[in-house]
């Protein structure tokens, strides 16, 4: 990837530095326990399974072109964790709104305005959704299906589903025109329950039948923080993105200090594999020492 030439074509925009109470400079608030637990089972969570036992408060985010609503819930109430952004194998940070989620929404809006992209009629998958704001934006923009995935089913029940309900236009339901589903599970296994995932990792590039399979759009924000999970994340993307026209939009920090991940580390895996091409579409300037980016991945031209 030609970093310098891509950067000159990228949009640069300003977003507020911290979405939650404290600033974040690329690190993650570690770890309550050094023990890595086995992942929870993969399950589909129904929209009717929204939690009623956890306090949920709504805050408004005005991005100029759209107003979104995000919830706030207590990590202590949901996971019995007082002050931690993630605990491997137990909680992967889904209750916090990371800056990349809004970076991604804003970059998608620019893509739509330029005529480079449309959600109309598309099947969309948001990986590591947490609050689910990019996926909710896809619902608002006319997607045919939006599926939300998070590591923790508790995040889906306590936050993602309530956020979706809070953002529905008055008097209407997203489900009237869009298939909305929620899935919890680890990236190594969750493809087994995702409706539009390919039956095997090679089918996305080799099978004629696979052209009709897969998701047209995969969205992900702040998913590439841990170097140990990058291969499984990329493997899942290949099992899920539709060939030959599917695209992936990724928002991430250039580096995540302390965990070894970052956009460039992930893109080195993509480049080595050779299946997808990457283009930088936005850089975010907020005065912090860490650069935030939004990338678009698509199949290389044959």
Secondary structure by P-SEA (a helix, b strand, c coil): caaaaaaaabbbbbcccccccccccccccccccccccccccbbbbccccccccbbbbbbbbbcccbbbbbbbbbccccccccccccccccccccccccaaaaaaaaaaaaaaaaccccccbbbbbbcccccaaaaaaaaaacccbbbbbcccaaaaaccaaaaaaaacccccccccccbbbbbbccccccccccccccccccccccccccccccccbbbbccccccccaaaaaaaaaaaccccccbbbbbbbccccccccccaaaaaaaaaaaccbbbbbccccccccccccbbbbbbcccc
